[in-house]
Structures are given as C-alpha cells and as structure tokens.
Amino acid sequence: MTLRTDRLALRRFRPDDAAAFAAYRSDPEVARYQSWEPPFPPAVAEEFMREMAGLDPVEPGWFQYAIDVGGMLIGDVGVNLHENRRQAEIGYTITTAHQGKGYATEAVGRVLEHLFVDRGLHKVSAECDARNERSAKLLARLGFRHEGTLVEHTWAKGEWTDDLLFGLLDREWRTIERNR
C-alpha cells in the first residue's frame, strides 16, 4: 500500500495525522486555490481520517495518499479512480513550508508511476485554477498536456475562476520516462 521514493512515503492516513492535516488545510496560502475555506476544523479532519481508513485505493472514487517525509505529514495526493478503472483524476496539496522543494513533483510522479505501471491506467487527468501558475507548471513538468480552459467555470471564494484542464496518456508518460 505504501509507495516510496528516495525522500518520501505515500501512505494511508492515520488517526494521528488529523492535527497536521487540519493545520496545513487551515493555511490561507494552501487553501487559496482549493475548494475549502480556512480554517479547516479539526473535527472535519478527524472524520476525514476515519473515512480514508475504510477506503480501498483500487476501487472507483477518491482515495487520498498522505505524503510523509521522515514521519511528518507534509501534504496529500488524491486519486479519483473512474468507474472503468482505466482513467483517474489527480489532485495534490503541500504545506507552505515544503513547497518549492520538489516534494509535490516527486509525490505526484510516484503516484503516476503506480497508476500507469502497476495499475495499467490509460489516462490521468488534472484540473487547476488558472491563477495557480505553480500547479500548472508542475503538471507540465510531469508531462501533462494542457487540454483546455473552462472560462469562468467555478464560483470559488466569491468570484468566478477559470479552470485549466490537463491530461496525460500512458504512452506519453512511458515515452517521457524512457527519455529521462
């Protein structure tokens, strides 16, 4: 169940992750382009931990991996597996203190490897707020293609925002990996 890289582990959430999860999701900078509003209540984080404990990552729907560096929770990567089990959508969140250090690229890259190699997915999609340039650059760095823009598509935090749509096919990912 645990996915590893040289620097991090992507694992199931544990009950003792709730406080750290609530803390980084309460950070206005982390929440800026996300669907939730800070502060993120500890009780909601605890309920999230209970929900995640009962989920199976190979079943359709959302599953969140905790990003663990040296025993410290620094973020999460979510995978929304399609009913056909051949496509998924991903999303990710990293604490402000750990942004800009390559952890998100490393974590999402490892999840992509798992989805394409171990699980045999055909396509992985992602979406981000058009103002979130760092997220769009991360997706491009991993090989995602910009597939479109949904103009004023999401009402978020009191304003209409554009959504950028990205996609990555298995064959594209394999070509990129061979050339690294």
C-alpha positions in Angstrom: 0.0 0.0 0.0 2.9 2.4 0.7 4.5 4.0 -2.3 8.1 5.1 -1.7 10.7 7.5 -3.3 14.1 8.4 -2.0 12.8 11.1 0.2 9.2 10.3 1.0 6.5 7.7 1.5 2.9 7.9 0.2 0.8 6.0 2.7 -2.6 5.7 4.2 -3.7 8.5 6.5 -3.6 7.6 10.2 -5.8 9.0 13.0 -2.7 10.9 14.4 -2.4 12.8 11.1 -5.6 14.8 11.8 -4.0 17.7 13.6 -1.3 18.2 10.9 -3.9 17.8 8.2 -6.2 20.4 9.7 -3.2 22.7 10.2 -2.0 22.8 6.6 -5.5 22.9 5.2 -6.1 25.9 7.5 -3.3 27.9 6.0 -4.8 30.6 3.7 -2.0 30.2 1.2 -2.5 26.4 0.9 -6.3 26.9 0.7 -6.1 29.8 -1.8 -6.8 27.8 -5.0 -8.6 24.9 -3.3 -12.3 24.2 -2.7 -12.3 24.5 1.1 -12.2 27.6 3.2 -9.8 28.1 6.1 -9.8 27.4 8.9 -10.2 23.7 8.4 -11.9 22.3 11.5 -10.1 19.6 13.5 -13.4 17.6 13.7 -13.6 17.5 9.9 -10.0 16.4 9.7 -10.7 13.6 12.2 -13.8 12.5 10.2 -11.7 12.5 7.0 -9.1 10.2 8.7 -12.0 7.8 9.6 -13.3 7.9 6.0 -9.9 7.3 4.4 -9.3 4.3 6.7 -12.2 2.5 5.2 -11.4 3.1 1.5 -9.7 0.8 -1.0 -7.4 2.6 -3.4 -8.2 0.1 -6.2 -12.0 0.9 -6.0 -13.6 3.7 -8.0 -13.8 7.1 -6.3 -11.4 9.3 -4.3 -8.5 8.0 -2.3 -6.0 10.3 -0.6 -2.4 9.3 -0.1 -0.6 11.0 2.9 2.8 12.5 1.9 5.2 11.6 4.7 8.7 12.9 5.0 10.6 11.4 7.9 7.4 10.7 9.8 6.0 14.1 9.2 2.8 14.7 7.2 3.5 17.4 4.6 0.6 17.0 2.2 -1.5 14.7 0.2 -2.2 13.4 -3.3 -5.7 12.4 -4.2 -6.7 9.9 -6.9 -10.2 9.8 -8.2 -10.4 6.4 -10.0 -13.1 6.3 -12.7 -15.7 3.6 -12.7 -14.0 2.0 -15.7 -10.8 1.6 -13.7 -8.7 2.8 -16.7 -8.8 6.6 -16.0 -8.3 8.8 -13.0 -8.1 12.4 -11.9 -5.4 13.6 -9.5 -5.1 16.5 -7.1 -2.4 17.4 -4.6 -1.7 19.7 -1.6 1.6 20.5 0.0 2.3 22.5 3.2 3.6 26.0 2.6 6.9 25.2 4.4 7.5 22.3 2.0 6.6 24.0 -1.3 9.3 24.7 -3.8 11.5 21.7 -2.7 10.3 19.2 -5.3 8.1 17.2 -2.9 4.9 17.7 -5.0 6.7 16.7 -8.2 8.2 13.7 -6.5 4.9 12.6 -4.9 2.7 13.1 -8.0 5.4 11.5 -10.2 5.4 8.4 -7.9 1.6 8.2 -8.0 1.6 8.4 -11.8 4.2 5.6 -12.0 1.9 3.5 -9.7 -1.2 4.3 -11.8 0.4 3.6 -15.2 2.8 0.7 -14.4 1.2 -1.1 -11.5 -2.5 -0.4 -12.2 -2.5 -0.2 -16.0 -4.4 3.1 -16.4 -4.8 4.6 -19.8 -5.2 8.3 -18.8 -4.7 10.5 -15.8 -6.3 14.0 -15.8 -5.8 17.0 -13.6 -7.5 20.4 -13.2 -6.3 23.6 -11.5 -7.4 27.2 -11.0 -5.8 29.2 -13.9 -4.3 31.6 -11.4 -2.3 28.7 -9.8 0.8 29.0 -12.1 2.9 26.8 -9.8 0.5 23.9 -10.1 0.2 24.3 -13.9 4.0 24.3 -14.2 4.2 21.2 -12.0 1.8 19.3 -14.3 3.7 20.4 -17.4 7.0 19.3 -15.8 5.5 15.8 -15.3 4.4 15.7 -19.0 0.8 16.7 -18.7 -0.7 18.3 -21.8 -3.0 21.4 -21.5 -6.2 20.2 -23.0 -8.4 23.2 -22.5 -9.6 26.1 -20.3 -13.1 26.3 -18.9 -13.7 30.1 -18.7 -15.4 31.4 -15.6 -16.3 27.8 -14.8 -16.1 27.7 -11.0 -17.6 30.0 -8.4 -14.9 30.0 -5.7 -14.4 32.3 -2.7 -16.7 35.0 -4.1 -15.5 35.1 -7.7 -15.7 33.2 -11.0 -12.5 31.4 -11.8 -11.1 29.8 -15.0 -10.2 26.1 -14.8 -7.2 24.6 -16.7 -7.7 21.0 -17.8 -4.7 18.7 -18.2 -4.3 15.1 -19.4 -1.5 12.5 -19.6 -1.8 9.3 -21.6 0.0 6.1 -20.6 2.0 6.1 -23.8 3.0 9.7 -23.3 4.2 9.0 -19.8 6.2 6.0 -20.9 7.9 8.0 -23.6 8.8 10.7 -21.1 10.1 8.2 -18.6 12.3 6.4 -21.2 13.9 9.8 -22.1 14.7 10.8 -18.5 
